[in-house]
Amino acid sequence: MRGRASGDRGDAGPLEMVILVPVVLLVFALVVAFGRTTTATEHVAHAAAVGARAAAGAQTAGGASVLATDVVAEALAQVGMTCDAPSVAGTFTPGGSVTVTVSCTVDLGDVSEFGMIPGSRTLTASATEVIDRTRGGGA
């Protein structure tokens, strides 16, 4: 039987795997969470933009709110998201502006089991459009 030569450490493979696997899983979870948050941020910004565009064509503040709510809900439903009703504010006169703000909470619960990632994140986006001087506005 051959003995160990000086400097041989033996097989450290199982120990390396015990240390490396949790680190790799954590990095993977962070990448998934970052990707989900980035994609959701883009969807929320798009919903705010189309909501502001729709609200700018309304004749009244109430109509702008209804239009923005419907368009935002539809835009988010197409990507599988649901959010609170958007806030609509502005000067509803021809040449004025309307701002739509959308706020959503993105659930990261399935990747937060690793402990380093929060369970959810609130995303907010606003968009402003100018009300058409010939069609929009009118208190």
C-alpha positions in Angstrom: 0.0 0.0 0.0 1.2 3.4 -0.9 1.2 6.2 1.7 0.5 9.8 1.1 3.3 11.9 -0.2 4.0 15.1 1.7 1.7 17.9 0.5 -1.2 15.6 -0.6 -4.4 16.8 0.9 -6.7 14.0 -0.3 -10.0 14.5 -2.0 -11.7 17.8 -1.0 -14.4 17.5 -3.7 -17.4 16.9 -1.3 -16.3 19.8 0.9 -16.0 22.1 -2.0 -19.5 21.1 -3.2 -21.0 21.8 0.2 -19.6 25.3 0.2 -20.1 26.1 -3.5 -23.7 24.9 -4.1 -25.4 27.4 -1.7 -23.3 30.2 -3.2 -24.3 29.3 -6.7 -28.0 29.0 -5.7 -27.9 32.4 -4.1 -26.3 34.0 -7.2 -29.0 32.4 -9.3 -31.8 33.7 -7.1 -30.3 37.2 -7.2 -30.2 37.0 -11.0 -33.8 35.9 -11.2 -35.0 38.6 -8.8 -33.1 41.3 -10.6 -34.5 40.1 -14.0 -38.1 40.0 -12.6 -37.7 43.5 -11.1 -36.2 45.0 -14.3 -38.9 43.5 -16.5 -41.7 44.6 -14.1 -40.2 48.1 -14.0 -40.4 48.3 -17.8 -44.1 47.1 -17.8 -45.1 49.7 -15.1 -43.4 52.5 -17.0 -45.2 51.4 -20.2 -48.5 51.3 -18.5 -48.0 54.8 -17.1 -47.1 56.1 -20.6 -50.2 54.6 -22.3 -52.4 55.7 -19.4 -51.2 59.3 -19.8 -51.7 59.2 -23.5 -55.3 58.0 -23.1 -56.0 60.5 -20.3 -54.7 63.4 -22.5 -57.5 62.8 -25.0 -60.3 63.0 -22.4 -62.6 65.9 -22.2 -62.9 66.0 -18.4 -60.8 65.1 -15.3 -63.3 62.3 -14.5 -63.1 61.0 -18.0 -59.3 61.1 -17.9 -59.3 59.1 -14.7 -61.6 56.4 -16.2 -59.7 56.2 -19.4 -56.3 56.0 -17.7 -57.6 53.3 -15.3 -59.0 51.2 -18.1 -55.9 51.5 -20.3 -53.4 50.9 -17.5 -55.3 47.8 -16.3 -55.4 46.4 -19.8 -51.7 47.0 -20.4 -50.8 45.3 -17.2 -53.2 42.4 -17.7 -51.5 41.6 -21.0 -48.3 40.9 -19.1 -49.9 39.2 -16.2 -49.7 42.0 -13.7 -52.3 43.6 -11.5 -51.8 46.9 -9.7 -53.6 49.5 -7.8 -55.6 52.1 -9.7 -53.4 54.8 -11.2 -53.5 58.3 -9.9 -54.4 61.0 -12.5 -53.5 64.6 -11.9 -53.2 67.6 -14.2 -54.5 70.8 -15.6 -57.5 69.8 -17.8 -57.4 72.7 -20.2 -56.4 72.7 -23.8 -52.6 72.9 -23.8 -52.4 71.8 -20.2 -50.9 68.5 -19.0 -51.9 65.3 -17.4 -49.7 63.0 -15.3 -50.5 59.4 -14.6 -48.7 57.5 -11.8 -48.8 53.7 -11.6 -47.7 51.9 -8.5 -47.3 48.1 -8.4 -46.0 45.5 -5.9 -43.9 42.8 -7.4 -43.9 39.5 -5.5 -40.4 37.9 -5.1 -41.6 35.3 -2.5 -40.6 32.3 -4.5 -36.9 33.5 -4.7 -36.9 35.1 -1.2 -36.7 31.7 0.5 -32.9 32.1 0.4 -33.1 34.9 2.9 -31.1 37.6 1.2 -33.8 39.0 -1.0 -36.9 40.9 0.2 -40.2 39.2 -0.4 -41.7 42.0 -2.5 -40.8 45.3 -4.1 -43.0 48.3 -4.8 -42.4 49.9 -8.3 -43.7 53.3 -9.2 -43.7 55.1 -12.6 -45.1 58.4 -13.8 -45.7 59.8 -17.3 -46.9 63.2 -18.4 -48.6 64.1 -21.7 -49.8 67.4 -23.0 -53.5 67.8 -23.6 -54.4 68.5 -27.2 -55.2 72.1 -27.8 -58.1 71.3 -30.1 -59.6 68.1 -28.7 -58.8 67.7 -25.0 -59.5 69.6 -21.9 -62.5 71.4 -20.6 -63.4 71.5 -17.0 
